Amino acid sequence: MSISLKFKLIRLGVLVAGCSLLAKLMEAQSVAVNAPTNSRVLFGSGDYGNAEALLFADNVSPLNTGAWYLESGTKLMYLATSFSNRHDPVSARAAAKEAIAKLQTAETRLVTEQKLITAARANELVGTLCEFVLHDPVAAAAAYHQALLHDPNATGAKNATARLAGLPKG
């Protein structure tokens, strides 16, 4: 066999091996792209438990404290607004309801822990979700009112209450 023919066969073998490797890499990339690797994808597919586990894995607040529930509820609130901004109302509503449940638990625990200003903040977040994601001004007004009961100086709740009532801010 001539050297030229051997060289061509070797090049063909390398080319075939390269194509095989490329096909395997493309398959692995396809699996990675389609795998639910973040909480938004998991939540959007209805896998709420794993989505929340992934979302709350790096919480810095001690588990089962008012601060932990506030942190968790805030993360779910951002997830809900992300779905809302992506025009996915079903996932936005589901994430908002989960966030509200966490934030209401946060409020209860924070009141028990005598952290009323932080409890007011939890209620402001509930009001924000009700107003802008769930489009429920009555529930939003109730949440803002509850925030003002905990902290009469809560600026966000004051402004939101005025906005909902059609009054100027102040």
Summary of the structure (lengths in Angstrom):
residues: 170
radius of gyration: 25.8
end to end distance: 92.4
largest distance: 93.4
contacts: 517
relative contact order: 0.08
helix: 79%
strand: 0%
